[in-house]
Structures are given as structure tokens and as C-alpha cells.
Amino acid sequence: VGSEMCIRDRVRPAPGATVAHAAVELDARQVDSTVRSLAREGLLHVDREGPRLTFRMLRTIRDLALEGLDESGERAVCTARMRRWYAERWRGQPRSDALIDDVQRHYDDYLAALREALPVDPGAAVDLALTLTRFWLFGSLRGIGVRWTTRVLAAPGVEGIDRARVLLARGMLDKTDPDRSYADLIEAIPALEQSGDPPFLVSAYMAVALHETHRGHSEPAVA
């Protein structure tokens, strides 16, 4: 059901426990038993790192599995469940070692979820973009982040506070176009002020202050 499935994650349990549990309508014990059976049969490769087990599926086997989902008509439902799971996993959480580690391990899956969310699920697209922004800022992947946040801003249904948060994300990521970055931040601030969302608002004020400092405008920066 994905390029990777973390079955036991001691860092931070997520809604739905694991992506494997979230993707299928089975009892958690049935999911665990099925995954162990697939591993015994060699259809899943097992990586062990401390208390965490990660199960990886070879591309050929994954393609066959996806064909099976297409034939049964379940692929769209499965994909939607996975998309929601990745969107909810770090919603509202600050950047942390656990978040960076998780996104780095499952980066392709987060991007796939974002790509799938863009045309159909604006809320999930925003959540995913904000989670990935924390990683893009940390991993010096600002250019990639700017391209993806621009796509999210152009997606239908991204409005209000969601749009403001993505504008803030792009404004913080964008180091190649200072004017656009500054404009994004200024546009985002009114909605962030109205929402009463201190972490996002403080980030916006700090980013604007840095812009003013770089321009030699010390008084506006202090203000």
C-alpha cells in the first residue's frame, strides 16, 4: 500500500496507528498478522532499526498489488485513506527531530500524498505542504519547497487561513525572489492576526523583520 510501512514507530504514535492500519478496513491484529505473513513469504523486505520495523515492497510486487486494487475498485479509497493519514500525522506539530526523521524516511510517500491531494483535497494539501515545509527548511530544499507551495496556492479551494499559512511557508522558503517573499508575508499577516495563531504569526513577524533588516530599515524591523 505504499513504498514503506512503519508498523512500530516508538517516536510518536499517529492517528490510525500506522499507514498500513489506516489504508485497510481490518482489525489491527489482522493487519499485523497479514504483514508478518507477507514478510515470511518474501513479498515484503524487513528492515530493523532498534524498536522500529520497516517493511518495504519491491517495485514489481507493488505494481502487481496496485493492479489488484484497480481490479477490485479499491485503489481510490485506499489512496484517500493513506493521503489523510500522512496529512494528519504532523498536523499542528512544531518542527522536531521526530518529524524530520519521519519525513526523511518517507519523503516519497509524503510527496505522493501531496501530489494526489492537490486536485481533490485542499485541506490535506495544506497540511502536507506545511509538514514538508518544516523538512524543506531544515534540509536546504528551499527551491523544491517554493515550487510545491506555489502549486498548493494555485490549487482550487485553498483560501482564508489555509492560504495565509501556505503564503507564510513560501515566504520563508523563498530566498531567490525577496520581493515575492516579502509580499507573501505581508499578505499572510492579516489572516494570521485574525486567526489568533501565535506560532504562525510570530514566524511571519520574524520573517518580515529580517526582510526589513536586510533592506537597512532598522525601525520597521524593530517595530
Secondary structure, 3 states (H helix, E strand, C coil): CCCEEECCCCCCCECCECHHHHHCCCCHHHHHHHHHHHHHCCCCEEEEECCEEEEECCHHHHHHHHHHHHHHCCHHHHHHHHHHHHHHHCCCCCCCHHHHHHHHHCHHHHHHHHHHHCCCCHHHHHHHHHHHHHHHHHCCCHHHHHHHHHHHHHCCCCCHHHHHHHHHHHHHHCCCCHHHHHHHHHHHHHHHHHHCCHHHHHHHHHHHHHHHHHCCCHHHHHC
